[in-house]
Amino acid sequence: MKISYVLIKAKKTICLLTLPFIFFSSISLYADEIGRLLSLDLAIDLAHRNDLWLVENKFRQDALLSKSVAVGTLPDPVVSLSLLNLPTDGFDYNQENMTQLRAGISQMFPRGETLTLQSKKLQLLSSQNPHLRADRKAQINVIVAKLWLDAFNAKESIRLIELDRDLFEQLLDISEVSYSTAYGGTQQQDVIRAQLELTRLDDRLTQLRQQQDVAQKNLSRWVGGQFVEQYIDLNLISTTEMIEIDSKRLPQIELKKADFLNMKNDRLLESLATYFVEHPSVLALESRVQASQTDIQLAQQKYKLQWGLNAAYSFRSDTPSGRSRADFVSFGINFDLPIFTENKQDKYVQAAISEAEAVKTQKWLLLRKMIAAFQSAKVQLNRLQQRSDLYQQDLLPKIHEQADAALTAYTNDEGDFAEVVRARIDVLDAEIEKLNIEVDKQKMVAQLNYYLVTSYDSIPQGDQ
């Protein structure tokens, strides 16, 4: 019996000593897979290159530019051919003096500067599209970053649980040997507790693998149809090129205009209002504002006359006796007379003014929404940083100390097995929560960067 007791203590000690080797061997195997994974920067780049919305928007811009040329051109002249005053008693062309073959042409001229203003309006609407594409790319940066970070979070959580699972398997072996020999103070409930925790870890692993699969499939929508589990787009990446990502280290997204985080509220509001005016989404709305101002000018053209010119030549045949008849030539001008303006032209102008004010209001609403969203994200980032510091400097060291002390005490038969299990669960939960905090921080930085994008930074030259 004494020999069995010594063997139990030896096994406990060996398990304690082998834990670091289990940890580092798992890391080594995990590192072998790194070369096949997709980096965050590459995921964003692929998403930009595979986004069909950007292609569609470019076509829409080209269409508007083509229309701007078309609407700025005079309407086609109208040609008319007619046979006039043909007698019905014999349908003889040279019987009557008034019978004539008439050819005419007419040309209409739109009111005032209507053509120029119509062309200008479509050009302004077209000018919003580069800003819309810049905004779309900024949105893609956030969406893809969040999906990529979700996949990273799930995979890293799986790694942490699998490392702890090895420890729980060792603890289960110890508890079973100790319980079977009736030495070491292990009871049946300790064995069952260890088995239960292993089952719970397996359930958590299943949930995390589900989350990882969902994030990867959602990410595949953005980075390309051929992206499956290996995060590789064969159309865009050479087969000899290794995609490397250090999954032990969370990518740190650089925050643009970090000085905004330290500004006082009054100064921050003023700075944000000035800075956000250059945001792509705001500039796109500004193009619509200018187009709506052109609509007002177009409505005002309705007060002006619409002119038309016409000319015609009428050919007459000779008389039955052979006498020559003179041909006719005609010139004319026509125009409308806008005198009933109260219920027509005036209303058109009022409608255009109201529409312009509505678009202006959309712009200011967008600015207010962006400022509020930025401030909210800033507060969240600050709180996450406080939590991260708390975990890093205080909570995690103490939890690890507690776990090490509980394991050492149990190895020396001075502690409770249940306490060891609880301590290890606390460590695992704390490490996963710390990971969640760090991932949420990067998501929040990505969100803040969206608001700090400007069209000057994101619109390539030649894409204006």
Secondary structure, 3 states (H helix, E strand, C coil): CHHHHHHHHHHHHHHHHHHHHHHHHHHHHHHHCCCECCCHHHHHHHHHHHCHHHHHHHHHHHHHHHHHHHHCCCCCCEEEEEEECCCCCCCCCCCCCCCEEEEEEEEEECCCCHHHHHHHHHHHHHHHHHHHHHHHHHHHHHHHHHHHHHHHHHHHHHHHHHHHHHHHHHHHHHHHHHHHHCCCCCCHHHHHHHHHHHHHHHHHHHHHHHHHHHHHHHHHHHHCCCCCCCCCCCCCCCCCCCECCCCCCCCCCCCCCHHHHHCCHHHHHHHHHHHHCCCHHHHHHHHHHHHHHHHHHHHHHHHCCCEEEEEEEEECCCCCCCCCCCCEEEEEEEECCCCCCCCCHHHHHHHHHHHHHHHHHHHHHHHHHHHHHHHHHHHHHHHHHHHHHHHHHHHHHHHHHHHHHHHHHHHCCCCCHHHHHHHHHHHHHHHHHHHHHHHHHHHHHHHHHHHCCCHHHHCCCCCC
